[in-house]
Amino acid sequence: FLINILVGIANILLVLKLVENVPPQRTGPFDFFGFVLVGAGLAMAQFGLECIGHAIFPLVWQIALVVGSASALLAYRAYARRRTNPVIELKLFSFPNYSTSILWGGVARIGAAGTSFLLPLFFQMGFGYTPVHAGTLVLVSMVGALFMRAGFAPLLRVVGLRNVLIGNGVLMTLMLAGFIAFHADSPAWILMIYLFVFGFLRSVQFLSLNRMSYADLT
């Protein structure tokens, strides 16, 4: 994990050099009460799901966390409708492209982004690879994602966002299922090509969903 320190330092230096420092626009006082409601609701939801998965607390406490989370988030929904500058603007969900990308696109993100966590375990616990071996294979998928960036804009212009999302989603789903065909004795070059293509397609899906989120927003 120490490599993240070097990557982080490099990112900071690049941001300072390349990213313009745009002054923030004053839109009103910070919505501290809304922030507490949303933060408490999401924290209880995440902790409650963790407790359900590992039985950390008795059932009554698990139910209390879920009920508390739902209560806090519903309270924020009612509160945000009355406030002119809420910490999270729920009116954004009135835009069809935005709501579809966030809600249904979130389901796609769970399946695709989960591979970053599951693939190292798959290679180490399933195949018996070393952490360095498993990490190198995962890096190949990231290289595929990097190569995709150069061709993303031309791809959208030629194929169209809707067709990219549908076609790429089908391909990525098939490739997710295809990991079951590999085993510890699979040729390394085939696995690396597979991971490269999968990383390419996963990045296409993420960027397409992001583009869809902001398509209708000023």
C-alpha positions as CSV (number, residue, x, y, z in Angstrom):
1,F,0.0,0.0,0.0
2,L,3.0,2.3,0.3
3,I,3.0,2.9,-3.4
4,N,-0.2,5.0,-2.9
5,I,2.0,7.6,-1.1
6,L,4.1,8.1,-4.2
7,V,1.1,8.2,-6.5
8,G,-0.6,10.7,-4.2
9,I,2.4,13.0,-4.2
10,A,2.6,12.8,-8.0
11,N,-1.1,13.7,-8.3
12,I,-0.8,16.7,-6.0
13,L,2.1,18.0,-8.0
14,L,0.3,17.5,-11.3
15,V,-2.9,19.2,-10.0
16,L,-0.9,22.2,-8.8
17,K,0.8,22.5,-12.2
18,L,-2.1,21.7,-14.6
19,V,-5.5,22.5,-12.9
20,E,-6.7,26.0,-12.9
21,N,-7.6,27.4,-9.5
22,V,-11.2,28.6,-10.2
23,P,-12.6,30.7,-7.3
24,P,-15.7,29.2,-5.7
25,Q,-19.1,30.8,-6.2
26,R,-20.9,32.0,-3.1
27,T,-24.3,30.2,-3.1
28,G,-25.3,30.8,0.5
29,P,-24.4,29.4,3.9
30,F,-23.4,25.8,4.3
31,D,-26.4,23.5,5.1
32,F,-25.0,22.0,8.3
33,F,-28.3,20.5,9.5
34,G,-28.9,18.8,6.1
35,F,-25.3,17.5,6.1
36,V,-25.9,15.9,9.5
37,L,-29.1,14.3,8.4
38,V,-27.6,12.8,5.2
39,G,-24.4,11.8,6.9
40,A,-26.2,10.1,9.8
41,G,-28.6,8.3,7.4
42,L,-25.9,7.0,5.1
43,A,-23.6,6.0,8.0
44,M,-26.3,4.0,9.8
45,A,-27.2,2.4,6.5
46,Q,-23.7,1.3,5.8
47,F,-23.0,0.2,9.4
48,G,-26.4,-1.6,9.5
49,L,-25.6,-3.6,6.3
50,E,-22.2,-4.5,7.7
51,C,-23.8,-5.7,11.0
52,I,-26.3,-7.8,9.0
53,G,-23.5,-9.4,7.0
54,H,-21.3,-10.3,10.0
55,A,-23.8,-10.4,12.9
56,I,-21.8,-7.8,14.9
57,F,-24.8,-6.8,17.0
58,P,-28.1,-8.5,18.1
59,L,-30.9,-8.4,15.6
60,V,-32.8,-5.7,17.5
61,W,-29.9,-3.3,17.0
62,Q,-29.6,-4.2,13.3
63,I,-33.2,-3.3,12.8
64,A,-32.8,-0.1,14.8
65,L,-29.9,1.0,12.5
66,V,-31.9,0.3,9.4
67,V,-35.0,2.1,10.7
68,G,-32.8,5.0,11.9
69,S,-31.2,5.3,8.5
70,A,-34.5,5.3,6.7
71,S,-35.9,7.9,9.1
72,A,-33.0,10.2,8.7
73,L,-33.0,10.1,4.9
74,L,-36.8,10.6,4.7
75,A,-36.5,13.5,7.1
76,Y,-33.8,15.0,4.9
77,R,-36.1,14.6,1.8
78,A,-38.9,16.6,3.6
79,Y,-36.3,19.1,4.8
80,A,-34.6,19.7,1.4
81,R,-37.9,20.5,-0.3
82,R,-38.4,23.5,2.0
83,R,-34.8,24.8,1.8
84,T,-33.5,27.0,-1.0
85,N,-29.9,25.8,-0.8
86,P,-29.8,22.2,0.5
87,V,-26.5,20.3,0.8
88,I,-27.8,17.8,-1.8
89,E,-30.2,19.1,-4.3
90,L,-32.9,16.5,-4.8
91,K,-34.4,18.5,-7.7
92,L,-31.5,17.1,-9.9
93,F,-33.4,13.8,-10.0
94,S,-36.2,15.5,-12.0
95,F,-33.8,15.3,-15.0
96,P,-34.4,11.8,-16.6
97,N,-30.8,11.3,-17.8
98,Y,-29.4,12.2,-14.4
99,S,-31.8,10.0,-12.3
100,T,-31.3,7.1,-14.7
101,S,-27.5,7.4,-14.6
102,I,-27.4,7.7,-10.8
103,L,-30.0,5.1,-9.8
104,W,-29.8,2.4,-12.5
105,G,-26.2,3.2,-13.4
106,G,-25.4,2.7,-9.7
107,V,-26.4,-0.9,-10.1
108,A,-24.0,-1.3,-13.0
109,R,-21.2,0.5,-11.1
110,I,-21.6,-2.0,-8.2
111,G,-21.0,-5.0,-10.5
112,A,-18.2,-3.4,-12.4
113,A,-16.4,-1.6,-9.7
114,G,-16.6,-4.6,-7.4
115,T,-14.1,-6.4,-9.6
116,S,-11.3,-4.1,-8.3
117,F,-11.9,-5.7,-4.9
118,L,-12.8,-9.2,-6.0
119,L,-10.2,-10.0,-8.6
120,P,-7.2,-9.8,-6.3
121,L,-9.0,-12.2,-3.9
122,F,-10.0,-14.4,-6.9
123,F,-6.4,-14.7,-8.0
124,Q,-4.8,-15.1,-4.5
125,M,-7.4,-17.3,-2.8
126,G,-8.7,-19.2,-5.8
127,F,-5.5,-19.5,-7.9
128,G,-2.9,-19.3,-5.1
129,Y,-1.1,-16.4,-6.7
130,T,1.2,-14.1,-4.7
131,P,0.0,-10.6,-4.0
132,V,2.5,-9.2,-6.5
133,H,1.3,-11.6,-9.2
134,A,-2.3,-10.8,-8.5
135,G,-1.6,-7.0,-8.4
136,T,0.2,-7.2,-11.7
137,L,-2.8,-8.8,-13.4
138,V,-5.2,-6.2,-12.0
139,L,-2.8,-3.5,-13.3
140,V,-3.3,-4.9,-16.8
141,S,-7.0,-4.0,-16.6
142,M,-6.1,-0.5,-15.5
143,V,-3.8,-0.1,-18.5
144,G,-6.8,-1.1,-20.7
145,A,-8.8,1.6,-19.0
146,L,-6.0,4.2,-19.7
147,F,-5.9,3.3,-23.4
148,M,-9.6,3.7,-23.7
149,R,-9.5,7.4,-22.7
150,A,-7.9,8.4,-26.0
151,G,-10.7,6.9,-28.1
152,F,-13.7,7.6,-26.0
153,A,-14.9,10.9,-27.6
154,P,-14.6,9.6,-31.2
155,L,-16.5,6.4,-30.2
156,L,-19.4,8.5,-28.9
157,R,-19.5,10.6,-32.0
158,V,-19.6,7.6,-34.3
159,V,-21.8,5.2,-32.3
160,G,-23.9,7.4,-30.0
161,L,-24.2,7.4,-26.2
162,R,-27.3,5.2,-26.1
163,N,-25.8,2.5,-28.4
164,V,-22.5,2.6,-26.4
165,L,-24.2,2.1,-23.1
166,I,-26.4,-0.8,-24.3
167,G,-23.8,-2.6,-26.4
168,N,-20.9,-2.1,-24.0
169,G,-23.1,-3.1,-21.1
170,V,-23.9,-6.5,-22.7
171,L,-20.3,-7.1,-23.5
172,M,-19.1,-6.2,-20.0
173,T,-21.8,-8.5,-18.5
174,L,-20.6,-11.4,-20.6
175,M,-17.0,-10.8,-19.6
176,L,-17.9,-10.6,-15.9
177,A,-19.5,-14.1,-16.3
178,G,-16.5,-15.3,-18.3
179,F,-14.1,-15.1,-15.4
180,I,-15.5,-18.4,-14.3
181,A,-13.9,-20.1,-17.2
182,F,-10.4,-19.3,-15.9
183,H,-8.4,-21.5,-13.5
184,A,-4.9,-21.5,-12.0
185,D,-3.4,-23.2,-15.1
186,S,-4.9,-20.8,-17.7
187,P,-2.2,-19.3,-20.0
188,A,-1.1,-16.0,-18.6
189,W,-1.2,-14.2,-21.9
190,I,-4.8,-15.1,-22.5
191,L,-5.8,-13.9,-19.0
192,M,-3.9,-10.7,-19.5
193,I,-5.6,-10.0,-22.9
194,Y,-8.9,-10.7,-21.2
195,L,-8.2,-8.4,-18.3
196,F,-7.0,-5.6,-20.7
197,V,-10.3,-5.8,-22.7
198,F,-12.4,-6.0,-19.6
199,G,-10.6,-2.9,-18.2
200,F,-11.2,-1.1,-21.5
201,L,-15.0,-1.9,-21.5
202,R,-15.4,-1.1,-17.8
203,S,-13.9,2.3,-18.3
204,V,-16.2,2.9,-21.3
205,Q,-19.2,2.1,-19.1
206,F,-18.1,4.4,-16.3
207,L,-17.4,7.4,-18.6
208,S,-20.6,6.9,-20.6
209,L,-22.7,6.9,-17.4
210,N,-20.8,10.1,-16.2
211,R,-21.5,11.7,-19.6
212,M,-25.2,10.8,-19.3
213,S,-25.4,12.2,-15.8
214,Y,-24.5,15.8,-16.9
215,A,-26.0,15.7,-20.4
216,D,-29.1,17.9,-19.4
217,L,-27.5,20.0,-16.7
218,T,-26.2,23.5,-17.0
